[in-house]
Each structure stands twice: as structure tokens, then as C-alpha cells.
Amino acid sequence: MRERTGAVLENGFSDHVLVCTHERDSEYACCADAHGRDVSEAVRTWLRDRGVFWSRVHVAETSCLGLCSAEGTAIAIHPRNRWYSDVVPADVPDLLAAEFGPEATRLGVEGTPP
């Protein structure tokens, strides 16, 4: 095992956006059926357009975040400890602009109020 925190921080990493794309075969809602992959791609596009994707902000598709809904997908943003549900692709620009600033200049902030 290698602890890599220093190397990651040295490279400028400041935020992590987790997007649920969990798929399940059951009667319960899952993010895969609620546009999970489309939301994930919208997040990546927004960050790429501002030049911070994989430099300052990492994005990961995850399993269940525990905010299941048929209305949209779940997103968590860390280290801000911010959690969202029912996110559809059209919501992503406003959500990320509110969190990171319109041009993604508010990065690395913990516990940002809504």
C-alpha cells in the first residue's frame, strides 16, 4: 500500500465530485435509470470547459450514495460535504456554478453554505 495524499495535493487537486451511476435489478429506483451517466458526462463537460477537470477537480462514478430517486441522480461534492439528489443533466451547470463559481474559481473550499 502507498499513501499518496501529498502527491495528489501537490498536483493541485482540491475537489472531488462523486456521481452515482448505480444500477440494480429491483423495484427500487436507481441512479443508472435516472440519467446517472448523462449527469456524469454533463459534470465532466462543465469542468472541462473551465479547464479544471482532472487538474483541480476529479470526478468519479460511484455505486449507491444512498439518495436513490427515480427523478434524477445523486451527487456528492467533497471536501465540501455537499449532497444532492434528483439531479438531471440540465441541473448540472447551475449546481456546479453555485458550488465552484461560474468559472470554477472557488475550488478547495470546505463546508460551503448552500
C-alpha positions as CSV (number, residue, x, y, z in Angstrom):
1,M,0.0,0.0,0.0
2,R,1.2,3.5,-0.9
3,E,-0.2,6.6,0.8
4,R,-0.4,9.3,-1.9
5,T,-2.1,12.3,-0.3
6,G,0.9,14.5,-0.6
7,A,1.4,13.8,-4.3
8,V,-2.3,14.4,-5.1
9,L,-2.4,17.7,-3.2
10,E,1.0,18.8,-4.7
11,N,-0.6,18.3,-8.2
12,G,-3.3,20.9,-7.3
13,F,-6.2,18.6,-6.6
14,S,-8.8,20.4,-4.5
15,D,-12.3,18.9,-5.0
16,H,-14.0,15.5,-5.8
17,V,-17.4,15.2,-7.5
18,L,-19.0,11.8,-6.9
19,V,-21.8,10.9,-9.3
20,C,-23.9,7.8,-8.6
21,T,-24.4,5.6,-11.7
22,H,-25.5,2.6,-9.6
23,E,-27.6,0.0,-11.5
24,R,-29.8,-2.6,-9.8
25,D,-32.3,-5.1,-10.9
26,S,-35.1,-4.4,-8.5
27,E,-38.3,-2.5,-8.0
28,Y,-36.4,0.4,-6.3
29,A,-35.1,3.4,-8.0
30,C,-31.5,3.6,-9.1
31,C,-29.4,6.4,-10.5
32,A,-28.5,4.4,-13.6
33,D,-32.1,4.6,-14.7
34,A,-32.3,8.3,-13.7
35,H,-29.8,9.7,-16.1
36,G,-26.7,8.9,-14.0
37,R,-24.3,8.6,-16.9
38,D,-25.7,11.7,-18.6
39,V,-25.3,13.6,-15.4
40,S,-21.7,12.4,-15.1
41,E,-20.9,13.5,-18.6
42,A,-22.5,16.9,-18.0
43,V,-20.3,17.3,-14.9
44,R,-17.2,16.4,-16.9
45,T,-18.1,18.8,-19.7
46,W,-18.8,21.7,-17.4
47,L,-15.4,21.2,-15.7
48,R,-13.5,20.6,-19.0
49,D,-15.0,23.8,-20.4
50,R,-13.4,25.7,-17.4
51,G,-10.0,23.9,-17.6
52,V,-10.2,22.2,-14.1
53,F,-11.2,18.6,-15.0
54,W,-8.6,16.2,-13.7
55,S,-6.3,19.0,-12.7
56,R,-8.1,20.6,-9.7
57,V,-11.4,18.6,-9.7
58,H,-11.6,14.8,-10.0
59,V,-14.9,13.1,-11.0
60,A,-15.8,9.6,-10.1
61,E,-18.8,7.5,-11.0
62,T,-19.9,5.6,-7.8
63,S,-22.1,2.9,-6.6
64,C,-25.1,3.9,-4.4
65,L,-24.8,7.1,-2.4
66,G,-28.0,6.4,-0.5
67,L,-30.1,9.1,-2.1
68,C,-32.0,7.0,-4.6
69,S,-34.7,8.6,-6.7
70,A,-36.4,7.9,-10.0
71,E,-36.4,11.7,-10.6
72,G,-32.6,12.1,-11.0
73,T,-29.2,11.0,-9.9
74,A,-27.3,11.6,-6.7
75,I,-24.1,13.8,-6.4
76,A,-21.7,14.4,-3.5
77,I,-19.0,17.1,-3.6
78,H,-16.1,16.8,-1.2
79,P,-14.4,18.1,0.8
80,R,-17.4,20.5,0.9
81,N,-19.6,17.7,2.3
82,R,-22.4,18.7,-0.1
83,W,-25.0,16.2,-1.2
84,Y,-27.6,16.4,-3.9
85,S,-30.4,14.2,-5.2
86,D,-32.7,14.3,-8.2
87,V,-30.1,15.9,-10.4
88,V,-30.8,15.8,-14.1
89,P,-28.3,16.9,-16.8
90,A,-29.9,20.3,-17.2
91,D,-29.3,21.0,-13.5
92,V,-25.5,20.5,-13.7
93,P,-24.4,24.0,-14.9
94,D,-26.4,25.8,-12.2
95,L,-25.4,23.3,-9.5
96,L,-21.7,23.5,-10.3
97,A,-21.7,27.3,-10.8
98,A,-23.3,27.6,-7.3
99,E,-20.6,25.3,-5.8
100,F,-17.5,26.3,-7.6
101,G,-18.4,29.8,-9.1
102,P,-19.4,30.4,-12.7
103,E,-15.8,30.0,-13.9
104,A,-14.8,27.4,-11.3
105,T,-12.7,29.9,-9.3
106,R,-14.0,28.8,-5.9
107,L,-12.2,25.5,-5.5
108,G,-10.8,23.8,-2.4
109,V,-13.4,25.3,-0.1
110,E,-14.7,23.1,2.8
111,G,-18.2,23.3,4.1
112,T,-19.5,25.9,1.7
113,P,-23.0,27.0,2.7
114,P,-25.9,26.5,0.2
